[in-house]
């Protein structure tokens, strides 16, 4: 289930891509399939280990070019262990809402992105997130350790990108079917996985992911602009920033 659009990102075979906050690697896997040189970065070691194992298995199985480099690095978004201008493309998916100093993280992402390179930052969209926070405090920080620290508007994210030296571009929303799911989860208790309605909705989402049926995909595309769970904002590091690289 991808949130970023690789065509909008401009990813091409041979590009070096940083997947920050990779989790279990969903964006890294697709980039590898497309022939990108992928660096998956996260602070959670178990997730990184599984991501590396899966990327290796993909190459062995012929699902990705065997000659393309893929690696994982444990790192902090505000102190990335990479040289300036190291990457052609960057994805930071559902990361910024967890980082106390999001401005510092955006500055670091800008630093490691080459001038002319593009970045996709995905965050929870304002409406869906606002409703979740209104329903229960058990969904976000400080009650939830490591939980969401803030709610972004699209304009706020663009302002922060500009302050970091980026030129914001287009945006879109994704995963509308997941928004009511999280409203339901918040209503019955965010950790209540056994509730009958939660279990039923989970099966619907799993079926949607595996089947790609128009029964769910068409309504989701129509609803995305209204209640998409994730907002994706694309940005470019200006070529004029070469002197700062």
PyMOL commands that set and color helices and strands:
alter all, ss='L'
color gray80, all
select helices_A, chain A and resi 6-9+26-33+45-60+96-98+102-112+126-135+137-139+154-163+176-188+196-211+214-227+239-244
alter helices_A, ss='H'
color red, helices_A
select strands_A, chain A and resi 16-20+37-42+70-74+87-93+113-124+166-174+230-237
alter strands_A, ss='S'
color yellow, strands_A
deselect
rebuild
show_as cartoon
